[in-house]
Amino acid sequence: METPIEIRDLSFSYGPAPVLAHCSLIIAPGQAVILSGENGAGKSTLLKLVLGELVPQQGDALLFGTPAHSFTDWHRVGYVPQRAGGSYDRFPATVAEVVASNRYALGHSQRRGSHAAALQALELVGLVDHANSLIGELSGGQQQRALLARALVNHPELLVLDEPTSGLDRSSVNEFIEVMATLMRDPERVVLMVSHDLERLEGLEADRIVLSQGVIHHA
């Protein structure tokens, strides 16, 4: 079975000082990992390397055995970006349309099938009753769960989340954690979640890894 994420002796810098130094990490099938670290620790850079947005200067970042920067099977990966406050407040699309858009982006062009897939994903995150609401009518926490549904709509094997609870109140965080706890129990799903705030995620069962001064430490 292919290893979803493998990082081998990975180093990267934007200047003289290294941002990442000889990092190695394997995330196996069925594993859930929370990667934490202070601001400036290198989390964003590591995530960009894992998602193929940057090319390693030393070492390797592999997705399912393929260098991430040349990976093409993106239907196998679901990504929830860091939430920008107010970004959907005036967006003229329904929740279901936002979720289904991830299928169109990957070439799934049959609208009927995409809508059904969107409803299924919204069911997973507890938002199917809001499918026909405008995305801007949802609370911040609901919008974040809608973005999670968007990442899930193609049934990815690997789910990557960047600071998913940032900017959310305690109630919204609890709702998000409840959904994630269910998703993480799926033995066929791999989860990598990046967060600077482990306390908010203490209810999730996952391996903890800390990135400090460009070096990975297993908690």
N, C-alpha and C positions, 0 to 999 in steps of 0.2 A: 504494500500500500504506500502511496506517495506521501511524503512528509509535507503538510500544508505550508509551514514556514520553517526555513532553516537559515540561520545567520552564522557565517563562518569567518572569524578573524576580521571582522568588519571595522574599517576605520574611515573617517571622513572629516574634512576640515574646510572652512570657508576662507581661512587665512593661515597664519603661522601656528596658531593654537588649535589642537584637535578638538572637534566637537564630539566625536566618537572614537574610542581607542580600543582596538582589538576585541570587539564585542562578538560573542558567540551565544547562540540561543537556538533551541529546537522546540517547536510547538507541534506536538504529535496529534494524530487523529483523535477526536473526542475530547481534547484538552481545552480548558478555559484558562486564560492568563490575563491578569491585570498588571499593566506596566505603569509604575508611578515614578515620580521624581519632581524636584522643584522646577520652577520656571528657569529655562536656560540650561537644563540638564542634558538636553539633546533628544528629548522625546519626539518632537516634531520632525527633526531630521531623520531619526530612525524610522518613523512612520512613512516619510516620503521615500526612503530607500526600500522599505517593504512593499510599498505600492507602486514602485517603478518610476516615481517622479524624479528621482535622482539616481545617478550611476555611481556605484561604489568606487572609491579611489584605491581601496585595498580590501581584499576579501570578497565575500559573496553574500548576496541577499537573494534567496531562492523562494519562489512560490510553486509548490507542487513539483519541485525538482527543476524548475526553469528559472534562469535569472529574471528577477522581477522586472527589470527595465526592458526585457524583450518578451515578457509574458503576454499572451493574447486571449486566453480563455477567461475573460473577466466575468462571464456569467457564473463562474465558480466562487466569486468573491463579492460580498456585500459590504458596502462602506457607508458609515454614518459620520459625516463631517461634524466638526465643532459648530455648534449653533451660533448664528449671528442674531442677536436680539432684534426683533422687529422685521426680519428679512422677508416674512411672508404676510405681513399685515395687510398689504394691498394687492396681493398676488391674485389675479383673476382666474383661479382654477379651483376645482373641487378637490377634496382630500383624495378621492379615488383617482382622479386624473394625475395628481402629483405622484401617487404611488405607482400607477401604471406607466408613467413616463420612463421609468427605469427599464422597462421591457422594450419600449420603442427605441431607446438609446442603444440597446444591444441587438436590434434587428428583429424583435418579435413584433411583427407589423399587424397581426390580426387583432383588431380592436376588441371584438367580443371575448376572445380568450384572455386578453390583457386585463379587461375589466373584471372578469371572474377571478383571475389571479390576484388582482388588487384587493378584492373583497376578502379573499382567503387570507392574505397577509394582514389586512386590517383586523380580521377576526383574531389573529394571533396576538395583536397588541391591544385588543379591547376597544377598537374604534370603529367597528363595522357600522354602528348606528350613526356615525358622522360621515359616512362615505360621500354623501351628496352635499355636505356643508362646504362652504368656501374655506380653504385652508387658513385664511386670515381671521376667520371667526373662532378658531380654536385657541385655547390657552397655550402658553409657552410649553408647558409639559405635554399637552396633547400634540402640538406640532412636532415635538421631538419624537414622540411615539409614532407619528405619521412618517417621519423620516426613517425610523427603524423599519416600519412596514415597507417603505420604498426599497430599503436595502435587502429585505427578505423576499421580495416579490418574485425573484428568479430562482428561489430555493438554493441559495449559495451553500457551499460546503464550509466556507470560511467567512466569518463575520468580523469586521474590523470597525471599532468605534473610537472616535477621537473626542475626549472630554465630553461624554454624552450627558452628564448632569450639570455641566457648567451653566450658571445663570438660572437654575431652577430652584423653586422653593422646596421646603422639606416635604410637603405633601406630594408634589410632582416627582421628586426624587424617589419617594417610597413606591409610587405607582410604577415608575420606570424599573426599579429594582425588582418588583414583583414580576413584571413581564420578563425581564432578563433571567431571573432565576428559573423560570419555566423553560426558556429557550436553551439555557445552559445544561439542562438535564437531558437534552437530546444527544445520544452518544455519537450521532453521525455529524454533529455540528462542531466546528472549531471556533473559538471566540478569542480575539485579542482586543482588549479594552485599554485605552490609554487614559490616565487620569492623574491629576496632581493631588487629589483629595481622597485618600483611602478610607477615611472615616465615613464618608457618605456611602461607600460601597461595602461596608463591613458585613452586610447581610448576604453577600454573594459568595458562593463556594467556588473559589478559583485559586490557582497558584499565583502568588504575589512575587513580582520581580521589580527591583528598584534600579533606576538609572541615575547614577550620581557621578558628576564630573566626567561624563562620557564613558563610564564603565558600568556594565551590567552586574548587579548583585542579586543573588537568589535569596528571598526573604525566608 
